[in-house]
Amino acid sequence: MLTINFQHMGLAKGDKVLDLGCGEGRHIISAYMEFDIQAVGVDLSFDDLKISAERFTQFSEPSNGNKSFSLSASNALSLPFASNSFDAVICSEVLEHIPDYQAVLAEITRVLKPKGVFATSVPRAWPERICWALSRAYHEVEGGHIRIFNARTLRKNIQQQGYAYYAGHWAHALHVPFWWLKCLFWDKQETSKLIAAYHKLLVWDLMKKPWLTQTIDKLLNPLMGKSVVMYFQKNASVAADNGAAQ
């Protein structure tokens, strides 16, 4: 279940693509599968990177010299890449976890080429506020969400780094009730039959992609999509070397 829509990114053969906070690899593996690119995933979690590497093995194309895949355990505040080295950067459901997210945006700007594409997503404010109201543990657990973003403010923050906003949408409306249920029954979520049944529905929707649920999700996204997704292009005039879209 992808949050970022690659159709908005204009990825081309030979592009070098960074997934910052790649987790278990859903976006970067999918991008590798769909395009002839140099795919790079970065995360702080060794466990998540291990899962990503294991998942990738079944999709690897070692005989295709037009694409490559690599993973790195790195800090988003100090990426081990040269300035102007990526054609596109994905940062999905990450910024809400990081105290100094402005510094992360600056680091993304440094490694992204002029005219490069930056795609990001964060939880939508009003569904997220309900999650916070239903469960303190939801946002107080280690590594949890430390802020609720106002999408307009985040969009302005990114534009101030030297980007032009060109597209946006919402995603995963059907996931919102699932997370409300998890928060409501936080201490009993592992044994809740209601949560288990809803999870089964989401897995069925993911695997089968039935017309009915796909259409409902699409229609509800503008109203209650769990994630707000925004796409930007870095202005050609922005210096990538820091030293020299509720």
Secondary structure, DSSP 8 states (H G I E B T S, - for coil): --SS-GGGTT--TT-EEEEET-TTSHHHHHHHHHSS-EEEEEES-HHHHHHHHHHHGGG--TT-TT-EEEEEE--TTS-SS-TT-EEEEEEES-GGG-TTHHHHHHHHHHHEEEEEEEEEEEE-HHHHHHHHHH-HHHHHSTT-------HHHHHHHHHHTTEEEEEEEEE-TTHHHHHHHHHHTGGGTTT-HHHHHHHHHHHHHHHH--HHHHHHHHHHHHHH-SEEEEEEEE-TTS-S-S----
